[in-house]
Amino acid sequence: MKEYLVSVIVPVYNVNLYLKQCVDSILSQTYKKLEILLVDDGSTDNSGMICDDYAKIDQRVKVIHKKNGGLSDARNVALDICRGDYISFVDSDDYLSPCFYEILMGVMNSGNCDLVALKGGPSFWDGEEIPALAKDKDEFAVRYLNSHDVLERMLYQEIATGAPFKLYKKEVFDNIRFPVGYLYEDVATTYKPFFNAKECAIVEADIYAYRKRRDSIIRQSFSPKKMICLDIFDQLVNDKQLKDAGLQKAAESRVYAMTYSVFLQVPKNDKKTQRIIWNKLKTVQKDVMFDTSKIMRKKNRYAAFVSLLGMNISYIIGRNSFIHHKADHSETKDYRTRIESVRFLFAGNQSAADARIGPDVDDKFFQPDHKALEKKPWKISLSMDESRRGGADSSDLL
């Protein structure tokens, strides 16, 4: 079987504690025909020196030193110069099974695929015991599908959204680049290559381990930079290719999960920001609630149903249920009749639900802040450490 060159793109920024484990796992691959592009995005620790040391001991390693521009910018620089027939992305604090590329390239060739997606992989918090990965090239399951069906499963979050969980034929990334300065850049980008692909496959195997770091901005408390989710929301909901492919509801489910998660991170007393996000969520609430897809995440549908209780109640229940904050039981007690009304809604008794829930009192007090939306203060340049994501769908608390 002919061996094709795989370009492995690794953005690097201040990861001296993790970089060696990551690069060692790439160099020890049983599939040897690799071009390893380490993009040092202006690191201020010794990460750049570590990259240079690897280039001295293995000719497959190429190092690019550049001014800090963020994760997307680092990936794009490598995409512009990579020579491989296939493309892979690896986060610099994650690590691979030795048979990662042997398995994915074997599936790629056997099915004559344009794109192979890994369903997911074991995750671990920084400081926890590192999970063991598969060591046998036969320890996997595969399902061959067309690009439409795999994309649908990704949008419904049955498989991971993140770029590192995929192997791409280079051609499917033609004219596609990651948006610079964005959080949630994978949500905004990884659906696009599927429209350039025909045959695809989903692989289920423990061959990629991703580290969840508490210092990642995605996992930190709310920041105005996270409001970029509203732009990504509009991008996917209005994407003509997704609409034409009959995937608009799947796209709505995906961005609902992302945006609802940001909503739950907004500080309790910041009603203005809550209301801006809430009005965006309401535009697809009914579609998510009544989506009949069998592969839709139940958590997404549950969140949409809870939203019928109004913004304040949805916020309280969401934070208690999804991100495990200690609920203020005195607040929850006041809304007991509203929570009870959900039972009537699920039972299809709208009149009983209306009698229980009464008017949506939230809407009387809060109006959308159109000026704030127009200013879009969240469009701020992000450095690598701010835009670095912690895993497959770490943007979502749902």
SEMAR-948348 format. One record per residue (C-alpha): x, y, z; residue in three letters; residue number from 1. Coordinates in nm, 3 decimals. Example, Ala and Ser with C-alpha at 12.3 -4.5 7.8 and 13.67 -1.06 7.14 Angstrom:
+---------+---------+---------+---------+-----+
!       x !       y !       z ! residuo ! num !
+---------+---------+---------+---------+-----+
!   1.230 !  -0.450 !   0.780 !     Ala !   1 !
!   1.367 !  -0.106 !   0.714 !     Ser !   2 !
+---------+---------+---------+---------+-----+
This chain:
+---------+---------+---------+---------+-----+
!       x !       y !       z ! residuo ! num !
+---------+---------+---------+---------+-----+
!   0.000 !   0.000 !   0.000 !     Met !   1 !
!   0.133 !   0.341 !  -0.098 !     Lys !   2 !
!   0.218 !   0.569 !   0.192 !     Glu !   3 !
!   0.101 !   0.927 !   0.159 !     Tyr !   4 !
!   0.251 !   1.224 !   0.337 !     Leu !   5 !
!   0.047 !   1.352 !   0.634 !     Val !   6 !
!   0.103 !   1.709 !   0.751 !     Ser !   7 !
!   0.060 !   1.732 !   1.128 !     Val !   8 !
!  -0.009 !   2.092 !   1.234 !     Ile !   9 !
!   0.069 !   2.174 !   1.599 !     Val !  10 !
!   0.014 !   2.533 !   1.718 !     Pro !  11 !
!   0.240 !   2.605 !   2.016 !     Val !  12 !
!   0.208 !   2.876 !   2.280 !     Tyr !  13 !
!   0.354 !   2.861 !   2.632 !     Asn !  14 !
!   0.310 !   2.486 !   2.674 !     Val !  15 !
!   0.657 !   2.390 !   2.794 !     Asn !  16 !
!   0.501 !   2.163 !   3.058 !     Leu !  17 !
!   0.315 !   1.953 !   2.801 !     Tyr !  18 !
!   0.489 !   1.997 !   2.467 !     Leu !  19 !
!   0.738 !   1.711 !   2.496 !     Lys !  20 !
!   0.468 !   1.456 !   2.570 !     Gln !  21 !
!   0.271 !   1.579 !   2.269 !     Cys !  22 !
!   0.559 !   1.583 !   2.020 !     Val !  23 !
!   0.701 !   1.253 !   2.147 !     Asp !  24 !
!   0.364 !   1.090 !   2.084 !     Ser !  25 !
!   0.372 !   1.217 !   1.724 !     Ile !  26 !
!   0.732 !   1.109 !   1.660 !     Leu !  27 !
!   0.659 !   0.759 !   1.793 !     Ser !  28 !
!   0.379 !   0.694 !   1.543 !     Gln !  29 !
!   0.384 !   0.359 !   1.365 !     Thr !  30 !
!   0.288 !   0.550 !   1.049 !     Tyr !  31 !
!   0.616 !   0.723 !   0.970 !     Lys !  32 !
!   0.552 !   0.941 !   0.665 !     Lys !  33 !
!   0.477 !   1.263 !   0.850 !     Leu !  34 !
!   0.553 !   1.630 !   0.808 !     Glu !  35 !
!   0.535 !   1.781 !   1.158 !     Ile !  36 !
!   0.480 !   2.157 !   1.161 !     Leu !  37 !
!   0.538 !   2.313 !   1.503 !     Leu !  38 !
!   0.410 !   2.671 !   1.488 !     Val !  39 !
!   0.556 !   2.872 !   1.777 !     Asp !  40 !
!   0.305 !   3.152 !   1.814 !     Asp !  41 !
!   0.526 !   3.396 !   2.000 !     Gly !  42 !
!   0.574 !   3.187 !   2.314 !     Ser !  43 !
!   0.723 !   3.369 !   2.612 !     Thr !  44 !
!   0.844 !   3.052 !   2.786 !     Asp !  45 !
!   1.092 !   2.804 !   2.639 !     Asn !  46 !
!   0.840 !   2.631 !   2.412 !     Ser !  47 !
!   1.011 !   2.774 !   2.104 !     Gly !  48 !
!   1.347 !   2.633 !   2.213 !     Met !  49 !
!   1.190 !   2.292 !   2.270 !     Ile !  50 !
!   1.052 !   2.303 !   1.915 !     Cys !  51 !
!   1.397 !   2.388 !   1.776 !     Asp !  52 !
!   1.552 !   2.098 !   1.969 !     Asp !  53 !
!   1.310 !   1.854 !   1.804 !     Tyr !  54 !
!   1.392 !   1.992 !   1.459 !     Ala !  55 !
!   1.758 !   1.911 !   1.523 !     Lys !  56 !
!   1.693 !   1.545 !   1.604 !     Ile !  57 !
!   1.422 !   1.460 !   1.347 !     Asp !  58 !
!   1.418 !   1.596 !   0.993 !     Gln !  59 !
!   1.040 !   1.551 !   0.971 !     Arg !  60 !
!   0.998 !   1.839 !   1.219 !     Val !  61 !
!   0.975 !   2.191 !   1.080 !     Lys !  62 !
!   0.948 !   2.491 !   1.313 !     Val !  63 !
!   0.781 !   2.821 !   1.233 !     Ile !  64 !
!   0.839 !   3.111 !   1.472 !     His !  65 !
!   0.588 !   3.391 !   1.439 !     Lys !  66 !
!   0.438 !   3.685 !   1.623 !     Lys !  67 !
!   0.153 !   3.591 !   1.855 !     Asn !  68 !
!  -0.171 !   3.583 !   1.660 !     Gly !  69 !
!  -0.380 !   3.312 !   1.821 !     Gly !  70 !
!  -0.469 !   2.951 !   1.751 !     Leu !  71 !
!  -0.648 !   3.016 !   1.422 !     Ser !  72 !
!  -0.366 !   3.228 !   1.285 !     Asp !  73 !
!  -0.107 !   2.963 !   1.376 !     Ala !  74 !
!  -0.310 !   2.692 !   1.202 !     Arg !  75 !
!  -0.359 !   2.909 !   0.894 !     Asn !  76 !
!   0.014 !   2.981 !   0.861 !     Val !  77 !
!   0.083 !   2.607 !   0.857 !     Ala !  78 !
!  -0.203 !   2.538 !   0.614 !     Leu !  79 !
!  -0.045 !   2.783 !   0.369 !     Asp !  80 !
!   0.287 !   2.598 !   0.357 !     Ile !  81 !
!   0.213 !   2.232 !   0.434 !     Cys !  82 !
!   0.309 !   1.979 !   0.166 !     Arg !  83 !
!   0.113 !   1.674 !   0.279 !     Gly !  84 !
!  -0.148 !   1.483 !   0.086 !     Asp !  85 !
!  -0.347 !   1.476 !   0.410 !     Tyr !  86 !
!  -0.384 !   1.723 !   0.698 !     Ile !  87 !
!  -0.418 !   1.669 !   1.072 !     Ser !  88 !
!  -0.433 !   1.911 !   1.365 !     Phe !  89 !
!  -0.303 !   1.832 !   1.714 !     Val !  90 !
!  -0.330 !   2.058 !   2.017 !     Asp !  91 !
!   0.008 !   2.101 !   2.182 !     Ser !  92 !
!  -0.101 !   1.982 !   2.527 !     Asp !  93 !
!  -0.272 !   1.666 !   2.401 !     Asp !  94 !
!  -0.116 !   1.337 !   2.297 !     Tyr !  95 !
!  -0.176 !   1.049 !   2.057 !     Leu !  96 !
!  -0.178 !   0.672 !   2.061 !     Ser !  97 !
!   0.120 !   0.528 !   1.866 !     Pro !  98 !
!  -0.125 !   0.388 !   1.609 !     Cys !  99 !
!  -0.329 !   0.707 !   1.561 !     Phe ! 100 !
!  -0.223 !   0.776 !   1.203 !     Tyr ! 101 !
!  -0.192 !   0.410 !   1.106 !     Glu ! 102 !
!  -0.557 !   0.355 !   1.198 !     Ile ! 103 !
!  -0.692 !   0.673 !   1.038 !     Leu ! 104 !
!  -0.487 !   0.636 !   0.720 !     Met ! 105 !
!  -0.588 !   0.270 !   0.694 !     Gly ! 106 !
!  -0.955 !   0.370 !   0.715 !     Val ! 107 !
!  -0.898 !   0.656 !   0.472 !     Met ! 108 !
!  -0.746 !   0.427 !   0.209 !     Asn ! 109 !
!  -0.981 !   0.132 !   0.262 !     Ser ! 110 !
!  -1.290 !   0.344 !   0.212 !     Gly ! 111 !
!  -1.139 !   0.581 !  -0.043 !     Asn ! 112 !
!  -1.241 !   0.859 !   0.194 !     Cys ! 113 !
!  -1.191 !   1.233 !   0.177 !     Asp ! 114 !
!  -1.234 !   1.283 !   0.552 !     Leu ! 115 !
!  -1.219 !   1.056 !   0.854 !     Val ! 116 !
!  -1.370 !   1.173 !   1.183 !     Ala ! 117 !
!  -1.287 !   1.032 !   1.523 !     Leu ! 118 !
!  -1.599 !   1.000 !   1.736 !     Lys ! 119 !
!  -1.417 !   1.141 !   2.037 !     Gly ! 120 !
!  -1.150 !   1.043 !   2.282 !     Gly ! 121 !
!  -1.070 !   1.018 !   2.651 !     Pro ! 122 !
!  -1.026 !   1.348 !   2.830 !     Ser ! 123 !
!  -0.856 !   1.435 !   3.155 !     Phe ! 124 !
!  -0.813 !   1.740 !   3.373 !     Trp ! 125 !
!  -0.466 !   1.880 !   3.408 !     Asp ! 126 !
!  -0.312 !   1.708 !   3.710 !     Gly ! 127 !
!  -0.529 !   1.398 !   3.688 !     Glu ! 128 !
!  -0.404 !   1.052 !   3.597 !     Glu ! 129 !
!  -0.332 !   1.037 !   3.226 !     Ile ! 130 !
!  -0.565 !   0.792 !   3.047 !     Pro ! 131 !
!  -0.422 !   0.491 !   2.867 !     Ala ! 132 !
!  -0.472 !   0.484 !   2.491 !     Leu ! 133 !
!  -0.510 !   0.195 !   2.250 !     Ala ! 134 !
!  -0.181 !   0.037 !   2.145 !     Lys ! 135 !
!  -0.313 !  -0.215 !   1.894 !     Asp ! 136 !
!  -0.391 !  -0.096 !   1.541 !     Lys ! 137 !
!  -0.692 !  -0.330 !   1.538 !     Asp ! 138 !
!  -0.857 !  -0.174 !   1.845 !     Glu ! 139 !
!  -1.116 !   0.033 !   1.664 !     Phe ! 140 !
!  -1.459 !   0.027 !   1.503 !     Ala ! 141 !
!  -1.542 !   0.207 !   1.179 !     Val ! 142 !
!  -1.855 !   0.311 !   0.996 !     Arg ! 143 !
!  -1.840 !   0.438 !   0.637 !     Tyr ! 144 !
!  -2.094 !   0.708 !   0.551 !     Leu ! 145 !
!  -2.137 !   0.991 !   0.303 !     Asn ! 146 !
!  -2.024 !   1.339 !   0.401 !     Ser ! 147 !
!  -2.380 !   1.460 !   0.464 !     His ! 148 !
!  -2.448 !   1.193 !   0.726 !     Asp ! 149 !
!  -2.118 !   1.244 !   0.909 !     Val ! 150 !
!  -2.166 !   1.621 !   0.911 !     Leu ! 151 !
!  -2.516 !   1.577 !   1.049 !     Glu ! 152 !
!  -2.379 !   1.366 !   1.333 !     Arg ! 153 !
!  -2.113 !   1.625 !   1.409 !     Met ! 154 !
!  -2.363 !   1.911 !   1.420 !     Leu ! 155 !
!  -2.585 !   1.706 !   1.651 !     Tyr ! 156 !
!  -2.272 !   1.644 !   1.862 !     Gln ! 157 !
!  -2.279 !   1.268 !   1.828 !     Glu ! 158 !
!  -1.915 !   1.302 !   1.724 !     Ile ! 159 !
!  -1.658 !   1.564 !   1.824 !     Ala ! 160 !
!  -1.659 !   1.906 !   1.660 !     Thr ! 161 !
!  -1.291 !   1.983 !   1.718 !     Gly ! 162 !
!  -1.045 !   1.997 !   1.429 !     Ala ! 163 !
!  -0.792 !   1.764 !   1.600 !     Pro ! 164 !
!  -1.037 !   1.474 !   1.586 !     Phe ! 165 !
!  -1.024 !   1.445 !   1.209 !     Lys ! 166 !
!  -0.795 !   1.353 !   0.923 !     Leu ! 167 !
!  -0.854 !   1.550 !   0.605 !     Tyr ! 168 !
!  -0.755 !   1.498 !   0.246 !     Lys ! 169 !
!  -0.575 !   1.822 !   0.169 !     Lys ! 170 !
!  -0.811 !   1.918 !  -0.112 !     Glu ! 171 !
!  -1.113 !   1.945 !   0.118 !     Val ! 172 !
!  -0.943 !   2.235 !   0.299 !     Phe ! 173 !
!  -0.888 !   2.433 !  -0.021 !     Asp ! 174 !
!  -0.992 !   2.798 !   0.034 !     Asn ! 175 !
!  -1.093 !   2.724 !   0.395 !     Ile ! 176 !
!  -0.916 !   2.893 !   0.683 !     Arg ! 177 !
!  -0.989 !   2.940 !   1.052 !     Phe ! 178 !
!  -1.130 !   3.280 !   1.159 !     Pro ! 179 !
!  -0.855 !   3.478 !   1.331 !     Val ! 180 !
!  -0.941 !   3.632 !   1.667 !     Gly ! 181 !
!  -1.236 !   3.402 !   1.737 !     Tyr ! 182 !
!  -1.320 !   3.181 !   2.027 !     Leu ! 183 !
!  -1.518 !   2.872 !   1.919 !     Tyr ! 184 !
!  -1.320 !   2.873 !   1.594 !     Glu ! 185 !
!  -1.378 !   2.502 !   1.540 !     Asp ! 186 !
!  -1.757 !   2.542 !   1.549 !     Val ! 187 !
!  -1.721 !   2.818 !   1.290 !     Ala ! 188 !
!  -1.495 !   2.614 !   1.061 !     Thr ! 189 !
!  -1.498 !   2.236 !   1.085 !     Thr ! 190 !
!  -1.833 !   2.190 !   0.909 !     Tyr ! 191 !
!  -1.706 !   2.354 !   0.590 !     Lys ! 192 !
!  -1.467 !   2.082 !   0.462 !     Pro ! 193 !
!  -1.754 !   1.833 !   0.453 !     Phe ! 194 !
!  -1.899 !   2.020 !   0.154 !     Phe ! 195 !
!  -1.578 !   1.945 !  -0.037 !     Asn ! 196 !
!  -1.587 !   1.578 !   0.062 !     Ala ! 197 !
!  -1.787 !   1.281 !  -0.065 !     Lys ! 198 !
!  -1.699 !   0.961 !   0.116 !     Glu ! 199 !
!  -1.628 !   0.980 !   0.489 !     Cys ! 200 !
!  -1.594 !   0.753 !   0.788 !     Ala ! 201 !
!  -1.643 !   0.766 !   1.166 !     Ile ! 202 !
!  -1.383 !   0.585 !   1.376 !     Val ! 203 !
!  -1.445 !   0.489 !   1.737 !     Glu ! 204 !
!  -1.119 !   0.427 !   1.923 !     Ala ! 205 !
!  -0.926 !   0.559 !   2.224 !     Asp ! 206 !
!  -0.639 !   0.704 !   2.023 !     Ile ! 207 !
!  -0.650 !   1.078 !   2.102 !     Tyr ! 208 !
!  -0.636 !   1.211 !   2.458 !     Ala ! 209 !
!  -0.719 !   1.574 !   2.522 !     Tyr ! 210 !
!  -0.622 !   1.768 !   2.826 !     Arg ! 211 !
!  -0.875 !   1.999 !   2.991 !     Lys ! 212 !
!  -0.694 !   2.295 !   3.142 !     Arg ! 213 !
!  -0.860 !   2.515 !   3.399 !     Arg ! 214 !
!  -0.667 !   2.817 !   3.273 !     Asp ! 215 !
!  -0.828 !   2.793 !   2.929 !     Ser ! 216 !
!  -1.049 !   3.095 !   2.861 !     Ile ! 217 !
!  -1.326 !   2.861 !   2.743 !     Ile ! 218 !
!  -1.337 !   2.711 !   3.092 !     Arg ! 219 !
!  -1.295 !   3.035 !   3.281 !     Gln ! 220 !
!  -1.574 !   3.266 !   3.390 !     Ser ! 221 !
!  -1.763 !   3.483 !   3.143 !     Phe ! 222 !
!  -1.571 !   3.725 !   2.923 !     Ser ! 223 !
!  -1.713 !   3.971 !   2.664 !     Pro ! 224 !
!  -1.494 !   3.789 !   2.411 !     Lys ! 225 !
!  -1.731 !   3.494 !   2.435 !     Lys ! 226 !
!  -2.004 !   3.705 !   2.279 !     Met ! 227 !
!  -1.851 !   3.612 !   1.945 !     Ile ! 228 !
!  -2.079 !   3.310 !   1.980 !     Cys ! 229 !
!  -2.361 !   3.534 !   1.853 !     Leu ! 230 !
!  -2.182 !   3.591 !   1.523 !     Asp ! 231 !
!  -2.109 !   3.220 !   1.487 !     Ile ! 232 !
!  -2.473 !   3.150 !   1.571 !     Phe ! 233 !
!  -2.584 !   3.369 !   1.279 !     Asp ! 234 !
!  -2.318 !   3.222 !   1.051 !     Gln ! 235 !
!  -2.437 !   2.864 !   1.089 !     Leu ! 236 !
!  -2.810 !   2.936 !   1.103 !     Val ! 237 !
!  -2.792 !   3.140 !   0.783 !     Asn ! 238 !
!  -2.538 !   2.926 !   0.597 !     Asp ! 239 !
!  -2.680 !   2.855 !   0.251 !     Lys ! 240 !
!  -2.493 !   2.526 !   0.208 !     Gln ! 241 !
!  -2.629 !   2.394 !   0.536 !     Leu ! 242 !
!  -2.981 !   2.500 !   0.439 !     Lys ! 243 !
!  -2.955 !   2.345 !   0.093 !     Asp ! 244 !
!  -2.829 !   2.019 !   0.247 !     Ala ! 245 !
!  -3.127 !   2.004 !   0.482 !     Gly ! 246 !
!  -2.903 !   2.053 !   0.785 !     Leu ! 247 !
!  -3.035 !   2.381 !   0.923 !     Gln ! 248 !
!  -3.201 !   2.217 !   1.224 !     Lys ! 249 !
!  -2.882 !   2.029 !   1.303 !     Ala ! 250 !
!  -2.690 !   2.358 !   1.280 !     Ala ! 251 !
!  -2.944 !   2.526 !   1.508 !     Glu ! 252 !
!  -2.901 !   2.251 !   1.765 !     Ser ! 253 !
!  -2.523 !   2.294 !   1.755 !     Arg ! 254 !
!  -2.519 !   2.670 !   1.802 !     Val ! 255 !
!  -2.798 !   2.652 !   2.060 !     Tyr ! 256 !
!  -2.576 !   2.434 !   2.279 !     Ala ! 257 !
!  -2.278 !   2.667 !   2.236 !     Met ! 258 !
!  -2.475 !   2.985 !   2.298 !     Thr ! 259 !
!  -2.680 !   2.850 !   2.588 !     Tyr ! 260 !
!  -2.354 !   2.754 !   2.755 !     Ser ! 261 !
!  -2.228 !   3.111 !   2.726 !     Val ! 262 !
!  -2.563 !   3.235 !   2.861 !     Phe ! 263 !
!  -2.513 !   3.026 !   3.176 !     Leu ! 264 !
!  -2.169 !   3.175 !   3.233 !     Gln ! 265 !
!  -2.290 !   3.536 !   3.238 !     Val ! 266 !
!  -2.279 !   3.683 !   3.592 !     Pro ! 267 !
!  -2.607 !   3.661 !   3.777 !     Lys ! 268 !
!  -2.664 !   4.037 !   3.796 !     Asn ! 269 !
!  -2.572 !   4.117 !   3.435 !     Asp ! 270 !
!  -2.926 !   4.109 !   3.301 !     Lys ! 271 !
!  -2.841 !   4.319 !   2.995 !     Lys ! 272 !
!  -2.595 !   4.061 !   2.860 !     Thr ! 273 !
!  -2.823 !   3.773 !   2.958 !     Gln ! 274 !
!  -3.103 !   3.937 !   2.762 !     Arg ! 275 !
!  -2.890 !   3.989 !   2.450 !     Ile ! 276 !
!  -2.800 !   3.619 !   2.443 !     Ile ! 277 !
!  -3.150 !   3.512 !   2.543 !     Trp ! 278 !
!  -3.311 !   3.690 !   2.249 !     Asn ! 279 !
!  -3.074 !   3.510 !   2.015 !     Lys ! 280 !
!  -3.158 !   3.172 !   2.169 !     Leu ! 281 !
!  -3.531 !   3.237 !   2.135 !     Lys ! 282 !
!  -3.499 !   3.261 !   1.755 !     Thr ! 283 !
!  -3.440 !   2.885 !   1.731 !     Val ! 284 !
!  -3.594 !   2.767 !   2.059 !     Gln ! 285 !
!  -3.899 !   2.602 !   1.904 !     Lys ! 286 !
!  -3.698 !   2.434 !   1.629 !     Asp ! 287 !
!  -3.465 !   2.280 !   1.887 !     Val ! 288 !
!  -3.752 !   2.183 !   2.116 !     Met ! 289 !
!  -3.949 !   2.001 !   1.849 !     Phe ! 290 !
!  -3.662 !   1.861 !   1.644 !     Asp ! 291 !
!  -3.752 !   1.497 !   1.582 !     Thr ! 292 !
!  -3.403 !   1.377 !   1.491 !     Ser ! 293 !
!  -3.314 !   1.054 !   1.669 !     Lys ! 294 !
!  -2.951 !   1.160 !   1.707 !     Ile ! 295 !
!  -3.017 !   1.500 !   1.863 !     Met ! 296 !
!  -2.870 !   1.545 !   2.211 !     Arg ! 297 !
!  -3.135 !   1.515 !   2.479 !     Lys ! 298 !
!  -2.962 !   1.788 !   2.681 !     Lys ! 299 !
!  -3.023 !   2.038 !   2.403 !     Asn ! 300 !
!  -3.393 !   1.957 !   2.385 !     Arg ! 301 !
!  -3.421 !   1.969 !   2.765 !     Tyr ! 302 !
!  -3.258 !   2.313 !   2.774 !     Ala ! 303 !
!  -3.503 !   2.438 !   2.510 !     Ala ! 304 !
!  -3.800 !   2.310 !   2.711 !     Phe ! 305 !
!  -3.669 !   2.466 !   3.030 !     Val ! 306 !
!  -3.641 !   2.797 !   2.846 !     Ser ! 307 !
!  -4.020 !   2.809 !   2.831 !     Leu ! 308 !
!  -4.006 !   2.905 !   3.197 !     Leu ! 309 !
!  -3.849 !   3.236 !   3.107 !     Gly ! 310 !
!  -3.501 !   3.379 !   3.114 !     Met ! 311 !
!  -3.451 !   3.402 !   3.490 !     Asn ! 312 !
!  -3.575 !   3.051 !   3.566 !     Ile ! 313 !
!  -3.388 !   2.899 !   3.275 !     Ser ! 314 !
!  -3.071 !   3.064 !   3.404 !     Tyr ! 315 !
!  -3.119 !   2.930 !   3.758 !     Ile ! 316 !
!  -3.211 !   2.576 !   3.651 !     Ile ! 317 !
!  -2.941 !   2.571 !   3.384 !     Gly ! 318 !
!  -2.662 !   2.673 !   3.617 !     Arg ! 319 !
!  -2.777 !   2.422 !   3.876 !     Asn ! 320 !
!  -2.824 !   2.138 !   3.629 !     Ser ! 321 !
!  -2.549 !   2.189 !   3.373 !     Phe ! 322 !
!  -2.257 !   2.357 !   3.546 !     Ile ! 323 !
!  -2.326 !   2.233 !   3.899 !     His ! 324 !
!  -2.338 !   2.566 !   4.075 !     His ! 325 !
!  -2.503 !   2.561 !   4.416 !     Lys ! 326 !
!  -2.853 !   2.682 !   4.351 !     Ala ! 327 !
!  -3.013 !   2.951 !   4.560 !     Asp ! 328 !
!  -3.302 !   2.741 !   4.689 !     His ! 329 !
!  -3.495 !   3.044 !   4.807 !     Ser ! 330 !
!  -3.509 !   3.165 !   4.445 !     Glu ! 331 !
!  -3.597 !   2.821 !   4.314 !     Thr ! 332 !
!  -3.878 !   2.782 !   4.566 !     Lys ! 333 !
!  -4.050 !   3.098 !   4.435 !     Asp ! 334 !
!  -4.073 !   2.944 !   4.090 !     Tyr ! 335 !
!  -4.193 !   2.600 !   4.189 !     Arg ! 336 !
!  -4.521 !   2.636 !   3.998 !     Thr ! 337 !
!  -4.331 !   2.736 !   3.684 !     Arg ! 338 !
!  -4.105 !   2.431 !   3.707 !     Ile ! 339 !
!  -4.410 !   2.212 !   3.762 !     Glu ! 340 !
!  -4.561 !   2.347 !   3.441 !     Ser ! 341 !
!  -4.292 !   2.169 !   3.240 !     Val ! 342 !
!  -4.465 !   1.840 !   3.324 !     Arg ! 343 !
!  -4.782 !   1.964 !   3.155 !     Phe ! 344 !
!  -4.588 !   2.079 !   2.851 !     Leu ! 345 !
!  -4.427 !   1.739 !   2.808 !     Phe ! 346 !
!  -4.771 !   1.583 !   2.846 !     Ala ! 347 !
!  -4.902 !   1.805 !   2.566 !     Gly ! 348 !
!  -5.142 !   1.998 !   2.791 !     Asn ! 349 !
!  -5.075 !   2.356 !   2.679 !     Gln ! 350 !
!  -5.371 !   2.511 !   2.862 !     Ser ! 351 !
!  -5.269 !   2.354 !   3.193 !     Ala ! 352 !
!  -4.914 !   2.473 !   3.136 !     Ala ! 353 !
!  -5.033 !   2.827 !   3.067 !     Asp ! 354 !
!  -5.243 !   2.824 !   3.380 !     Ala ! 355 !
!  -4.944 !   2.718 !   3.586 !     Arg ! 356 !
!  -4.682 !   2.936 !   3.429 !     Ile ! 357 !
!  -4.874 !   3.259 !   3.371 !     Gly ! 358 !
!  -4.719 !   3.534 !   3.158 !     Pro ! 359 !
!  -4.346 !   3.545 !   3.090 !     Asp ! 360 !
!  -4.267 !   3.815 !   3.345 !     Val ! 361 !
!  -3.908 !   3.837 !   3.225 !     Asp ! 362 !
!  -4.015 !   3.990 !   2.895 !     Asp ! 363 !
!  -4.190 !   4.279 !   3.071 !     Lys ! 364 !
!  -3.873 !   4.405 !   3.233 !     Phe ! 365 !
!  -3.596 !   4.340 !   2.982 !     Phe ! 366 !
!  -3.573 !   4.457 !   2.624 !     Gln ! 367 !
!  -3.297 !   4.372 !   2.373 !     Pro ! 368 !
!  -3.007 !   4.615 !   2.381 !     Asp ! 369 !
!  -2.979 !   4.677 !   2.008 !     His ! 370 !
!  -2.703 !   4.936 !   2.049 !     Lys ! 371 !
!  -2.489 !   4.685 !   2.235 !     Ala ! 372 !
!  -2.547 !   4.429 !   1.962 !     Leu ! 373 !
!  -2.451 !   4.676 !   1.691 !     Glu ! 374 !
!  -2.126 !   4.769 !   1.864 !     Lys ! 375 !
!  -2.020 !   4.405 !   1.897 !     Lys ! 376 !
!  -1.765 !   4.466 !   2.173 !     Pro ! 377 !
!  -1.667 !   4.099 !   2.164 !     Trp ! 378 !
!  -1.471 !   4.140 !   1.838 !     Lys ! 379 !
!  -1.134 !   4.160 !   2.008 !     Ile ! 380 !
!  -0.804 !   4.006 !   1.899 !     Ser ! 381 !
!  -0.720 !   3.692 !   2.092 !     Leu ! 382 !
!  -0.379 !   3.559 !   2.181 !     Ser ! 383 !
!  -0.300 !   3.189 !   2.158 !     Met ! 384 !
!  -0.357 !   3.115 !   2.525 !     Asp ! 385 !
!  -0.695 !   3.288 !   2.515 !     Glu ! 386 !
!  -0.820 !   3.105 !   2.207 !     Ser ! 387 !
!  -0.687 !   2.763 !   2.296 !     Arg ! 388 !
!  -0.965 !   2.511 !   2.343 !     Arg ! 389 !
!  -0.963 !   2.228 !   2.590 !     Gly ! 390 !
!  -1.108 !   1.944 !   2.390 !     Gly ! 391 !
!  -1.369 !   1.814 !   2.153 !     Ala ! 392 !
!  -1.661 !   2.027 !   2.254 !     Asp ! 393 !
!  -1.520 !   2.207 !   2.551 !     Ser ! 394 !
!  -1.708 !   2.519 !   2.447 !     Ser ! 395 !
!  -2.029 !   2.352 !   2.555 !     Asp ! 396 !
!  -2.142 !   2.303 !   2.911 !     Leu ! 397 !
!  -2.452 !   2.125 !   2.789 !     Leu ! 398 !
+---------+---------+---------+---------+-----+
